Amino acid sequence: MVLGRKLRQKQAGNENSPVQSPTPGCDVRKNFGVQCEQADEVSTAYAEMHRDPYLILLKSMETFPPTSAPINPVDEEKIKTVFAEKKAGVNDAKEKAILKEFKTSQPTLLPLKLEWTFGINRHVPFINLTSARHSSIFYSAGQTAVLYSYDETDSKQEAAQILLEGLSRQITCIATTKNGRWMAAGDTGSDYSAIVWDQKDALPLRMYSQPNGKEAYGLTSICFSPDMRFLAMLSSGPRQVLTIFEWLVDKKGKNDGQDVPLVYYQLSQQEDMHSQLSFSPLDQSILMSCSQSGVVLYKWNMTQSAGQVRICIPNIQKVPNSMVLGKLTRAVFVDVSTYFVIGTMNGTIALFQKRTSHKKVLAFEKYAEIVKVYKVVDKGSVTALTSLNGMIVVGDSLGNVNFYDCNFLLLYTCSNIGFGSINNISFSRIRAHKELAINFANKALFLSEFLIGTSSGHIVKVRTTGDDVYETKLVREEPPDAVIACAVHPNAYRLLIGSSDGLLRMWDYKHKSILVQRRFPLDSKEDLLSKDITSLAFDPTGIYPADSPPAHCVC
């Protein structure tokens, strides 16, 4: 009633206003604080009419939370005297002494502070940043990039997280420099952006708003150059755009004040979306991206400010021995060489090399040719691909990790790791592997440590201890599907989390540890839809948690 009386008084006071009353087609109740689409000319009137509720709300929040009286109250006359002298610019020491007598501070409206994240976005490959001094992983969780540190030797030692914030949408790609000092991430949406952080203080160094144009809808891939000087981004949308920034240098545009890229190249419209953007380790003027239908190589002129780009699209249909490659899944450069390799869904890997000619210099459009194709998985697909010191490291859907040379000779194997399909393989930036000059079955003893990510949500540390001998240690186990329900214990530091695959977990969110977990249904033949945990709640005493549907109850 009070609000309605205020509105009528305000309307009566504005009878002489040139803005007319709303048209009959506009519903005031549906235009609370927003512009009416049917009557643009009266949007000012609507904004004026609906301003009061917001002001009342803010004024009521100014005294939130309520504060008690000071424990040691100070005489008001002393306070007036001090502030009068303060206004004159004297007696600062006396003011500080009196203010110290207050045990409570003035109420302030502070935003919520993010302290911890639960879960990992397994669709964005994590990056292993383990060094000789500490063990850490860089990954994404929702709209937050996370640097997760843990102690391998002491399982009781609490893990730590450095939360890198600033993005407002779901993170779709992450990257780090070669030494792991600087980290970057990009998100999705029409108002997408990318941020570069410094690992030491977790503060953003660069923020790019819509770096690939307003027509793009987020980023699919981001990467740093080998010398850490350039930052490349590949956007999504019907017309993908490649941009390269010299991120260590300020180059603002004259009109909008945004950073100007060295390279802005629009890809031709294709059926498949390109991703997995990467620089060549030997020539950072060459980049590569991959889609299900093919590979594209880019060469940009580093000496010209215009950033001229030439492309090479290798012919993957012209394959030796008439083998069928199928749809592509991965593509990486082989370090310390001029090769690059692709993996496919039918379990095949193909090696490409730089084409050379003794008679003339070939154009970049004819840069690469396929030289070798090999079937590495009989009944599966290549799901992870990387390189290590000239070796090709392949992870497959059967849970195997194999090491090949550039002649596709199998050097080492970690077979049947046992955690499902391998989605990601990541070696540390400061590699701890060693190759000893000890021959064992005509092979050098190979010692290495790396992390793998699986389709079941596991992050596993694999340590090779000899020829085809390895050890595994579980680092993280997360729900492979989306978290759709949670509940907080009314009296204890307990957080109950349920995911769409039927996994129910009880966390101690103070010590960041899992107390108990259970998966539903247990060895039953119920319909798959019944596995979904749609809602969670504790009873008022906190003894009994329950989930929905009613058949799934835990005591």
CORMO-V298521 format. One record per residue. N is the residue number from 1. RES is the residue in one small letter. OMEGA is omega in degrees with one decimal (NA if undefined). Layout:
n:res:omega
N:RES:OMEGA
N:RES:OMEGA
This chain:
n:res:omega
1:m:179.8
2:v:179.7
3:l:179.0
4:g:178.1
5:r:178.9
6:k:-179.1
7:l:180.0
8:r:177.4
9:q:-179.4
10:k:178.9
11:q:179.2
12:a:179.0
13:g:-177.3
14:n:-178.6
15:e:-178.5
16:n:-178.7
17:s:178.7
18:p:179.4
19:v:-177.1
20:q:178.9
21:s:-177.4
22:p:177.2
23:t:-178.4
24:p:-177.6
25:g:-176.1
26:c:176.3
27:d:-176.4
28:v:-176.9
29:r:-178.9
30:k:-177.0
31:n:-178.0
32:f:175.8
33:g:179.9
34:v:-177.5
35:q:179.3
36:c:-177.0
37:e:-175.9
38:q:-177.6
39:a:-178.5
40:d:-174.6
41:e:-179.5
42:v:-179.7
43:s:178.4
44:t:179.2
45:a:178.6
46:y:179.4
47:a:179.7
48:e:-178.9
49:m:-172.4
50:h:-179.7
51:r:-174.0
52:d:-179.5
53:p:178.6
54:y:180.0
55:l:178.4
56:i:-180.0
57:l:-179.3
58:l:179.0
59:k:177.9
60:s:179.5
61:m:179.5
62:e:179.2
63:t:-179.5
64:f:0.7
65:p:179.4
66:p:-179.0
67:t:177.5
68:s:179.5
69:a:178.2
70:p:-179.7
71:i:177.4
72:n:-176.7
73:p:-179.5
74:v:-179.4
75:d:-176.6
76:e:-179.7
77:e:178.6
78:k:179.9
79:i:179.3
80:k:180.0
81:t:-178.4
82:v:-177.7
83:f:174.2
84:a:177.0
85:e:177.4
86:k:179.1
87:k:177.5
88:a:176.4
89:g:-179.0
90:v:170.5
91:n:177.0
92:d:-177.6
93:a:179.5
94:k:178.7
95:e:-179.8
96:k:-179.8
97:a:-180.0
98:i:-178.8
99:l:177.1
100:k:-179.9
101:e:177.4
102:f:179.3
103:k:177.3
104:t:179.6
105:s:178.8
106:q:179.8
107:p:179.4
108:t:176.8
109:l:-179.2
110:l:177.3
111:p:177.1
112:l:-179.9
113:k:179.0
114:l:-177.0
115:e:-174.7
116:w:174.5
117:t:177.1
118:f:178.0
119:g:-178.8
120:i:171.8
121:n:-175.1
122:r:177.5
123:h:173.7
124:v:-175.3
125:p:177.4
126:f:-179.3
127:i:-179.6
128:n:180.0
129:l:-179.2
130:t:176.9
131:s:-179.5
132:a:-175.6
133:r:-177.2
134:h:178.2
135:s:-177.6
136:s:179.2
137:i:175.6
138:f:-178.4
139:y:-179.9
140:s:175.7
141:a:-176.8
142:g:-179.7
143:q:-178.6
144:t:171.0
145:a:-170.7
146:v:169.4
147:l:-172.9
148:y:179.8
149:s:-178.0
150:y:-179.7
151:d:-178.6
152:e:-174.3
153:t:-177.1
154:d:-178.7
155:s:179.7
156:k:179.2
157:q:-178.3
158:e:175.9
159:a:-179.3
160:a:178.1
161:q:167.9
162:i:-173.3
163:l:-178.4
164:l:-174.0
165:e:178.2
166:g:177.8
167:l:-174.9
168:s:-178.6
169:r:179.0
170:q:178.4
171:i:-178.0
172:t:-179.0
173:c:177.4
174:i:179.3
175:a:173.6
176:t:173.8
177:t:-175.0
178:k:179.8
179:n:178.7
180:g:-177.2
181:r:-177.4
182:w:-176.1
183:m:-177.8
184:a:177.3
185:a:176.6
186:g:-177.1
187:d:-176.1
188:t:179.1
189:g:-179.5
190:s:177.7
191:d:-175.4
192:y:178.2
193:s:176.9
194:a:-177.4
195:i:172.7
196:v:179.7
197:w:170.8
198:d:-176.2
199:q:-173.7
200:k:-177.6
201:d:177.5
202:a:178.5
203:l:179.0
204:p:176.0
205:l:180.0
206:r:172.7
207:m:-178.4
208:y:177.3
209:s:-177.3
210:q:-175.1
211:p:-178.6
212:n:176.8
213:g:-179.2
214:k:-179.3
215:e:-178.1
216:a:179.1
217:y:178.2
218:g:-178.5
219:l:175.5
220:t:-176.9
221:s:178.3
222:i:-178.2
223:c:174.2
224:f:175.5
225:s:-179.5
226:p:179.1
227:d:175.9
228:m:-176.2
229:r:-173.4
230:f:177.4
231:l:-178.3
232:a:179.9
233:m:177.5
234:l:-174.6
235:s:173.3
236:s:-177.4
237:g:-178.8
238:p:176.8
239:r:-177.6
240:q:-177.4
241:v:174.1
242:l:176.2
243:t:176.1
244:i:-179.9
245:f:167.6
246:e:-164.2
247:w:178.2
248:l:-176.1
249:v:175.9
250:d:175.9
251:k:-176.1
252:k:175.5
253:g:-177.6
254:k:-173.6
255:n:-173.6
256:d:179.7
257:g:179.2
258:q:176.6
259:d:-178.2
260:v:179.9
261:p:172.8
262:l:-178.2
263:v:172.4
264:y:-175.1
265:y:179.3
266:q:179.6
267:l:174.4
268:s:-176.6
269:q:-178.4
270:q:-179.0
271:e:-174.9
272:d:178.7
273:m:177.5
274:h:177.1
275:s:177.8
276:q:178.4
277:l:-179.5
278:s:174.6
279:f:171.0
280:s:-178.9
281:p:-178.5
282:l:-177.6
283:d:-175.3
284:q:170.2
285:s:180.0
286:i:175.8
287:l:179.7
288:m:171.7
289:s:-172.2
290:c:170.7
291:s:179.6
292:q:-175.7
293:s:-178.5
294:g:-178.4
295:v:176.0
296:v:173.7
297:l:-179.4
298:y:173.4
299:k:-179.2
300:w:-176.5
301:n:-176.2
302:m:-176.6
303:t:-178.3
304:q:179.6
305:s:-180.0
306:a:177.1
307:g:179.4
308:q:-176.3
309:v:172.3
310:r:-175.5
311:i:174.5
312:c:178.5
313:i:-178.7
314:p:179.1
315:n:-179.8
316:i:176.8
317:q:179.9
318:k:-171.6
319:v:176.3
320:p:177.8
321:n:175.9
322:s:177.7
323:m:178.9
324:v:-177.9
325:l:-175.1
326:g:-178.8
327:k:-177.8
328:l:177.4
329:t:-175.9
330:r:174.9
331:a:-179.3
332:v:169.3
333:f:173.8
334:v:-176.0
335:d:-177.1
336:v:177.3
337:s:177.7
338:t:-178.9
339:y:161.9
340:f:-171.5
341:v:177.0
342:i:174.7
343:g:-173.6
344:t:-178.8
345:m:-179.8
346:n:173.9
347:g:-177.1
348:t:170.0
349:i:-178.8
350:a:-177.9
351:l:177.3
352:f:176.9
353:q:178.0
354:k:-179.6
355:r:-179.8
356:t:178.2
357:s:179.6
358:h:-174.6
359:k:-174.7
360:k:177.5
361:v:-177.6
362:l:176.0
363:a:-177.9
364:f:177.9
365:e:177.7
366:k:-170.6
367:y:-169.2
368:a:175.0
369:e:-180.0
370:i:-176.2
371:v:-175.8
372:k:177.3
373:v:-176.7
374:y:177.7
375:k:-176.4
376:v:179.2
377:v:-177.5
378:d:-177.0
379:k:-179.6
380:g:-177.7
381:s:175.0
382:v:-175.0
383:t:178.1
384:a:-175.3
385:l:175.4
386:t:-179.6
387:s:-179.1
388:l:177.6
389:n:178.2
390:g:176.6
391:m:176.5
392:i:-177.0
393:v:-172.8
394:v:170.3
395:g:-174.5
396:d:-177.5
397:s:178.9
398:l:178.5
399:g:179.5
400:n:173.1
401:v:-176.4
402:n:179.0
403:f:-180.0
404:y:167.9
405:d:-176.2
406:c:170.7
407:n:-178.8
408:f:172.5
409:l:-178.3
410:l:-178.3
411:l:-178.4
412:y:-179.3
413:t:171.1
414:c:-171.9
415:s:175.4
416:n:179.6
417:i:167.6
418:g:179.1
419:f:178.4
420:g:-178.2
421:s:-179.7
422:i:179.7
423:n:-173.6
424:n:173.8
425:i:-176.1
426:s:174.0
427:f:-179.6
428:s:179.7
429:r:173.4
430:i:-169.1
431:r:-177.6
432:a:-176.9
433:h:179.5
434:k:172.5
435:e:-177.8
436:l:-179.0
437:a:177.6
438:i:-179.3
439:n:177.2
440:f:-175.5
441:a:177.9
442:n:177.6
443:k:175.0
444:a:177.5
445:l:-172.4
446:f:177.9
447:l:-177.8
448:s:175.0
449:e:178.9
450:f:179.2
451:l:174.5
452:i:171.9
453:g:-174.4
454:t:180.0
455:s:179.5
456:s:177.7
457:g:-178.9
458:h:166.4
459:i:-170.7
460:v:173.0
461:k:179.4
462:v:179.1
463:r:177.5
464:t:-177.3
465:t:179.8
466:g:-179.1
467:d:179.8
468:d:176.2
469:v:-175.6
470:y:175.2
471:e:179.0
472:t:176.9
473:k:-178.0
474:l:179.3
475:v:179.1
476:r:172.1
477:e:-176.0
478:e:176.0
479:p:179.6
480:p:-179.2
481:d:-172.7
482:a:172.0
483:v:-173.8
484:i:179.6
485:a:175.6
486:c:178.5
487:a:-179.1
488:v:179.2
489:h:-176.5
490:p:-172.6
491:n:-174.0
492:a:178.8
493:y:-177.1
494:r:178.1
495:l:-179.8
496:l:-176.1
497:i:177.0
498:g:-178.4
499:s:-174.2
500:s:177.1
501:d:176.9
502:g:-179.4
503:l:179.8
504:l:-176.1
505:r:173.5
506:m:-178.4
507:w:162.5
508:d:-171.4
509:y:173.5
510:k:-179.7
511:h:175.1
512:k:-178.7
513:s:178.2
514:i:179.8
515:l:-179.6
516:v:176.2
517:q:-179.0
518:r:-179.6
519:r:-179.5
520:f:-10.9
521:p:-178.6
522:l:176.1
523:d:179.4
524:s:-178.9
525:k:178.3
526:e:177.4
527:d:-176.4
528:l:-179.1
529:l:-179.5
530:s:177.7
531:k:-177.1
532:d:171.5
533:i:-171.5
534:t:179.4
535:s:-179.1
536:l:177.8
537:a:170.7
538:f:171.1
539:d:-175.4
540:p:179.2
541:t:-178.3
542:g:-177.9
543:i:-172.8
544:y:168.6
545:p:179.7
546:a:176.4
547:d:-178.8
548:s:11.4
549:p:-172.3
550:p:-178.3
551:a:-178.0
552:h:179.6
553:c:-178.5
554:v:178.0
555:c:NA
